[in-house]
Amino acid sequence: MAPTMSTWCLILCMVIVLPNGFVYGVNNDVLPVVINTWPFTDATAKAWDTISSGGSALDAVEKGCTVCEVEQCDGTVGYGGSPDSTGETTLDAMIMDGTSMDVGSVGCLRNIRSAISVARVVMEATRETLLVGTAATNFAVEMGFQEQPLETEHSRAIFAEWKKNNCSPNYWVEGAVMPDPTKQCGPYKRVPPQQDNEYVASNQLDDSNPNVDIHHHDTIGMVVVNASNHVMCGTTTNGANHKIAGRVGDSPITGSGSYCDSEVGGAAQTGDGDVMMRFSPTYQTVENMRHGMTPQAAAEDAIRRIMRKYPTFAGGIVAVNREGEYGAASHSFNLTYSVRNKKLGKVTVFKTHAL
């Protein structure tokens, strides 16, 4: 007997709408989608190839970001770049499953080149979220990763030039340490504030880092939404150039470097991480989308929240919702970002106009 109209309706409803809210069986030209900060198009292409050939969205994030670690994108991702105040290169990374809300992160990772892959093992093999420093390196070696130097002739030359320039620019607060960090290398000693209220007053000033701009953006952040509306995200970076040794930036911090929730969407950021991480901007962006904002409006709102307190900061956010709509916002520079979906037909680079 041929199916009745009501039978077909039941079948279609079962295919299209499931109890968890995800949509299946729909011919969609905007999903899957890959979006990442900056025109790191090889990373976008690798993530797209992974997801479009049957790989998971999590695989796509890991493999896409790994491309930048290998290619040393812009010198600010992977080994051989951004030496710290002692000349050492260290890595920060995170990866997040927006369906389970599981996260794995590493900070100040030494002598291991595959930072985002180590972060994934932290997420999948442990009940921890963030491992840092030499202990994170020991964990990685125990998990089978090869230990090898992150410094190169290039990074050593950057460090030598910085030392020749009296260790400037740097991240010390002028007047807070001695000798004067604008004129001389350390070691430094703290200059105690004369009164407690002087310290409070000084911290009411905009202490954005003038050394962070479009040429020192230091991160690839990526979000992937698959055809079933599952959202995954991640970041990887070698951090800020000449950072104080031991610094962990925004990139491995959940809700700062990136954040995703398959009920809503995901976001990733780049820029002055030491300022941006004080506002959990990618979490804010996702929550903005949860409350009905478009990805564009959500990112703009998150950026403006930082601008109100730090009007000279430099940074940007990319965002995508679970339906595949995307957008971005930035301040102090025009952020370029890369997107790939079926409708675009190829990796396409877009540019924001700074707020």
C-alpha positions as CSV (number, residue, x, y, z in Angstrom):
1,M,0.0,0.0,0.0
2,A,1.3,3.4,-0.9
3,P,2.2,5.8,2.0
4,T,-0.6,8.2,2.8
5,M,0.0,12.0,3.1
6,S,0.0,11.8,6.9
7,T,2.6,9.0,6.8
8,W,4.9,11.1,4.6
9,C,4.5,14.0,6.9
10,L,5.5,11.8,9.9
11,I,8.6,10.5,8.1
12,L,9.7,14.0,7.1
13,C,9.2,15.3,10.6
14,M,11.2,12.4,12.0
15,V,14.0,13.1,9.6
16,I,14.1,16.9,9.9
17,V,13.5,17.6,13.6
18,L,15.0,15.5,16.4
19,P,14.5,15.9,20.1
20,N,18.0,17.4,20.7
21,G,17.1,20.3,18.4
22,F,19.7,19.4,15.7
23,V,18.5,19.5,12.1
24,Y,19.3,16.5,9.8
25,G,18.5,15.5,6.3
26,V,18.4,19.1,4.9
27,N,20.2,20.1,1.8
28,N,22.1,23.1,3.2
29,D,24.6,25.2,1.2
30,V,25.9,27.0,4.3
31,L,26.7,24.0,6.4
32,P,29.3,22.7,7.1
33,V,31.2,25.9,7.6
34,V,34.8,26.7,8.7
35,I,35.8,30.2,9.9
36,N,39.1,31.3,11.3
37,T,40.9,34.5,12.2
38,W,43.3,36.0,9.6
39,P,43.9,35.0,6.0
40,F,45.5,31.7,7.1
41,T,43.8,30.0,4.1
42,D,45.7,26.8,4.0
43,A,44.4,26.1,7.5
44,T,40.9,26.9,6.4
45,A,41.3,24.6,3.4
46,K,42.6,21.7,5.5
47,A,39.7,22.0,7.9
48,W,37.3,22.1,5.1
49,D,38.8,19.1,3.3
50,T,38.6,17.2,6.6
51,I,35.0,17.9,7.4
52,S,33.8,17.5,3.7
53,S,35.5,14.1,3.4
54,G,33.8,12.6,6.4
55,G,36.0,13.7,9.2
56,S,34.6,15.1,12.4
57,A,34.3,18.8,13.2
58,L,36.8,18.2,16.0
59,D,39.2,16.6,13.6
60,A,38.8,19.6,11.3
61,V,39.7,22.1,14.0
62,E,42.7,20.1,15.1
63,K,44.0,19.5,11.5
64,G,43.3,23.0,10.4
65,C,45.1,24.6,13.3
66,T,48.0,22.1,12.9
67,V,48.6,23.4,9.4
68,C,49.4,26.8,10.9
69,E,51.7,25.2,13.5
70,V,53.6,23.6,10.8
71,E,53.6,26.6,8.4
72,Q,54.4,28.9,11.3
73,C,51.6,31.2,10.2
74,D,52.8,34.8,10.3
75,G,55.6,33.8,12.7
76,T,53.0,34.0,15.5
77,V,51.8,30.4,15.4
78,G,54.0,27.3,16.0
79,Y,57.7,26.9,16.6
80,G,60.4,29.5,15.7
81,G,58.6,32.7,16.6
82,S,57.7,35.1,19.4
83,P,60.6,34.5,21.8
84,D,59.9,35.4,25.4
85,S,62.1,37.6,27.7
86,T,64.6,34.8,28.0
87,G,64.7,33.9,24.3
88,E,62.5,30.8,24.6
89,T,59.5,30.1,22.4
90,T,56.5,28.5,24.2
91,L,53.1,27.6,22.9
92,D,49.5,28.0,24.0
93,A,46.5,26.1,22.6
94,M,43.0,24.9,23.3
95,I,40.3,22.8,21.7
96,M,36.6,22.6,22.7
97,D,33.8,20.3,21.9
98,G,30.6,22.5,21.9
99,T,28.3,19.5,22.2
100,S,29.8,17.8,25.3
101,M,31.4,21.2,26.5
102,D,34.7,19.3,27.1
103,V,37.8,21.4,26.8
104,G,41.6,20.6,26.7
105,S,44.2,23.3,26.9
106,V,48.0,23.8,27.3
107,G,49.8,26.9,28.3
108,C,53.5,27.9,28.2
109,L,54.1,24.5,26.5
110,R,57.9,23.9,26.1
111,N,59.7,21.8,23.4
112,I,56.6,20.3,21.9
113,R,55.5,21.5,18.4
114,S,52.0,20.0,18.2
115,A,50.3,22.1,20.8
116,I,46.7,21.7,19.7
117,S,47.1,18.0,19.4
118,V,48.4,17.9,23.0
119,A,45.4,20.0,24.0
120,R,43.1,17.4,22.4
121,V,44.7,14.6,24.4
122,V,44.3,16.6,27.6
123,M,40.6,16.8,26.7
124,E,40.1,13.2,25.7
125,A,42.5,11.3,28.0
126,T,42.1,13.2,31.3
127,R,39.6,14.9,33.5
128,E,41.7,18.1,33.6
129,T,41.2,21.2,31.4
130,L,44.5,23.1,31.4
131,L,48.1,21.9,31.8
132,V,51.0,24.3,31.8
133,G,54.8,24.6,31.5
134,T,57.3,21.9,31.9
135,A,54.7,19.6,33.5
136,A,52.6,19.9,30.3
137,T,55.7,18.9,28.3
138,N,56.2,15.9,30.5
139,F,52.6,14.9,30.0
140,A,53.0,15.3,26.2
141,V,56.1,13.1,26.1
142,E,54.3,10.5,28.2
143,M,51.4,10.5,25.7
144,G,53.9,9.9,22.8
145,F,54.7,13.3,21.5
146,Q,58.3,14.0,20.4
147,E,60.2,16.6,22.4
148,Q,62.2,19.0,20.2
149,P,63.4,22.6,20.5
150,L,60.9,25.4,19.5
151,E,63.7,27.9,18.9
152,T,65.2,28.5,15.5
153,E,67.8,30.7,14.0
154,H,65.0,33.2,13.2
155,S,63.7,33.3,16.7
156,R,67.2,33.6,18.1
157,A,67.9,36.6,15.8
158,I,64.7,38.3,16.9
159,F,65.8,37.9,20.5
160,A,69.3,39.2,19.9
161,E,67.9,42.3,18.1
162,W,65.6,42.9,21.0
163,K,68.4,42.6,23.5
164,K,70.4,45.1,21.4
165,N,67.5,47.5,21.7
166,N,67.7,47.4,25.5
167,C,65.0,44.8,25.8
168,S,62.4,47.2,24.4
169,P,59.5,47.0,23.7
170,N,58.4,44.9,26.6
171,Y,55.5,44.3,29.0
172,W,56.7,46.0,32.2
173,V,54.9,49.0,33.6
174,E,57.0,52.1,33.5
175,G,57.7,53.3,37.0
176,A,56.6,50.0,38.6
177,V,60.1,48.4,38.4
178,M,63.7,49.4,38.3
179,P,65.9,49.9,36.4
180,D,63.7,51.8,33.9
181,P,62.3,49.1,31.5
182,T,62.1,51.6,28.7
183,K,65.8,52.1,28.8
184,Q,67.5,49.0,30.1
185,C,67.2,45.3,30.3
186,G,66.5,43.5,33.6
187,P,66.6,41.8,35.9
188,Y,64.1,44.1,37.5
189,K,63.0,44.8,41.0
190,R,59.6,46.1,42.0
191,V,59.3,49.7,43.1
192,P,56.8,49.6,46.0
193,P,54.0,52.1,45.5
194,Q,54.1,55.0,48.0
195,Q,50.4,54.8,48.8
196,D,47.8,52.1,48.1
197,N,45.6,54.6,46.4
198,E,48.3,55.4,43.8
199,Y,48.3,51.8,42.7
200,V,44.5,51.9,42.4
201,A,44.6,55.2,40.4
202,S,47.2,53.9,38.0
203,N,45.1,50.9,37.2
204,Q,42.2,53.1,36.2
205,L,44.2,54.1,33.2
206,D,44.0,52.4,29.8
207,D,46.9,50.0,30.0
208,S,46.4,48.5,26.6
209,N,49.6,47.2,25.0
210,P,50.7,49.5,22.2
211,N,52.9,46.7,20.8
212,V,49.9,44.6,19.8
213,D,48.5,45.6,16.3
214,I,47.7,44.0,13.0
215,H,51.4,42.8,12.7
216,H,51.5,41.2,16.2
217,H,48.1,39.5,16.4
218,D,49.6,36.1,17.6
219,T,46.7,33.6,17.2
220,I,44.7,31.4,14.8
221,G,41.3,30.8,16.3
222,M,38.9,28.5,14.4
223,V,35.3,27.4,14.6
224,V,33.8,24.6,12.6
225,V,30.1,23.8,12.4
226,N,29.2,20.4,10.8
227,A,26.1,19.5,8.8
228,S,24.4,18.3,12.0
229,N,24.9,21.6,13.7
230,H,27.6,20.4,16.1
231,V,30.1,23.3,16.8
232,M,33.8,22.8,17.7
233,C,36.5,25.4,18.2
234,G,40.1,25.8,19.0
235,T,43.2,28.1,19.0
236,T,46.9,27.8,18.8
237,T,49.7,30.4,19.1
238,N,53.2,31.1,20.3
239,G,52.0,34.1,22.1
240,A,53.1,37.7,22.3
241,N,56.6,38.6,21.1
242,H,59.0,39.3,24.0
243,K,56.4,38.3,26.6
244,I,57.6,38.0,30.2
245,A,58.8,34.4,30.7
246,G,56.0,32.2,32.1
247,R,53.2,34.2,30.6
248,V,50.1,32.4,29.5
249,G,47.8,34.4,27.2
250,D,44.2,34.3,26.3
251,S,44.4,31.6,23.7
252,P,44.1,28.5,26.0
253,I,41.5,30.1,28.3
254,T,38.0,28.9,27.7
255,G,35.7,31.8,26.9
256,S,38.5,34.0,25.9
257,G,40.6,32.5,23.1
258,S,37.6,30.6,21.9
259,Y,34.2,29.3,23.0
260,C,31.5,27.2,21.4
261,D,28.2,25.7,22.3
262,S,26.3,23.5,19.8
263,E,23.0,24.9,21.0
264,V,24.1,28.4,19.8
265,G,27.4,28.7,17.8
266,G,31.0,29.6,18.4
267,A,33.6,32.4,18.4
268,A,37.3,32.9,18.4
269,Q,39.4,36.0,19.1
270,T,42.8,37.5,18.3
271,G,44.7,40.6,19.5
272,D,45.8,42.0,22.8
273,G,45.1,38.9,24.8
274,D,46.1,40.3,28.2
275,V,43.4,42.9,28.0
276,M,40.8,40.7,26.1
277,M,40.9,37.8,28.5
278,R,39.7,40.1,31.3
279,F,36.3,40.2,29.5
280,S,35.7,36.6,28.3
281,P,34.8,38.0,24.9
282,T,34.2,34.8,23.0
283,Y,31.9,33.5,25.8
284,Q,30.1,36.9,25.7
285,T,29.7,36.6,21.9
286,V,28.1,33.2,22.1
287,E,25.8,34.3,24.9
288,N,24.8,37.3,22.8
289,M,23.9,34.9,20.0
290,R,22.0,32.8,22.5
291,H,19.8,35.9,23.2
292,G,19.0,36.5,19.6
293,M,21.9,38.6,18.2
294,T,23.3,37.9,14.8
295,P,27.0,36.7,14.8
296,Q,28.0,40.2,13.5
297,A,26.1,42.1,16.2
298,A,27.2,39.6,18.9
299,A,30.9,40.2,18.0
300,E,30.5,43.9,17.8
301,D,28.8,44.1,21.2
302,A,31.6,42.0,22.8
303,I,34.3,44.3,21.3
304,R,32.5,47.5,22.4
305,R,32.4,46.2,26.0
306,I,36.2,46.1,26.0
307,M,36.4,49.5,24.2
308,R,34.5,51.2,27.0
309,K,37.3,50.2,29.5
310,Y,40.3,50.1,27.1
311,P,39.6,52.5,24.3
312,T,43.0,51.9,22.6
313,F,43.1,48.1,22.8
314,A,43.6,46.1,19.6
315,G,41.6,43.0,18.9
316,G,39.1,41.1,16.9
317,I,36.5,38.4,17.1
318,V,35.0,36.0,14.5
319,A,31.7,34.3,15.2
320,V,29.4,31.8,13.6
321,N,26.0,30.5,14.7
322,R,24.8,26.9,14.5
323,E,22.8,27.7,11.3
324,G,26.0,28.7,9.5
325,E,25.6,32.5,9.6
326,Y,28.9,34.3,10.3
327,G,30.4,37.7,11.1
328,A,33.3,39.5,12.8
329,A,34.2,42.7,14.5
330,S,37.5,44.4,15.5
331,H,39.0,47.5,17.0
332,S,42.2,49.4,16.1
333,F,42.7,47.3,13.0
334,N,40.7,45.9,10.1
335,L,40.5,42.2,10.8
336,T,40.7,39.8,7.9
337,Y,39.3,36.4,8.4
338,S,38.8,33.2,6.3
339,V,35.5,31.3,5.6
340,R,34.6,28.2,3.6
341,N,31.3,26.6,3.0
342,K,29.5,25.1,0.0
343,K,27.9,28.3,-1.0
344,L,31.2,30.2,-1.2
345,G,32.7,27.3,-3.3
346,K,36.2,28.2,-2.1
347,V,38.1,29.6,0.9
348,T,37.1,33.3,0.9
349,V,38.8,36.1,2.9
350,F,36.7,38.9,4.3
351,K,37.6,42.1,6.1
352,T,36.0,44.0,8.9
353,H,36.0,47.8,9.3
354,A,37.4,48.6,12.7
355,L,34.9,49.9,15.3
